[in-house]
Amino acid sequence: MNIEARLDTIEQRQREFRETQDGFIIRQAEQMSTLNQIHFLLKGTEYEEGKNGGLVGEIGRIKCKVNKNTKWRIMITSGALAISGFIGFIVAKLVPFFKDIKELINN
């Protein structure tokens, strides 16, 4: 009887150990699946590897577009400033000329 009780105890412990191991393997598989999903989100799938896929590639493409847009805005702003400066210069040079013409017409 003592041997049977010991065998029952050993079997019970073995059963608990298997359940613990099964739970560990299930949790490990779930964590690996979550890790793979995060990896695919950030880097993309193996098919997109050379194409800068995933969130990292998308952020890189957005950064490139923002840089192009910023350069374009700077260029347009500087062009508009140059044109307005040129027009202002012409107006400043023509104002005395128009005053002289107005005096000639009035006399």
Secondary structure as GFF3:
##gff-version 3
##sequence-region A 1 107
A	DSSP	alpha_helix	2	43	.	.	.	ID=ss1
A	DSSP	three_ten_helix	46	51	.	.	.	ID=ss2
A	DSSP	alpha_helix	54	106	.	.	.	ID=ss3
###
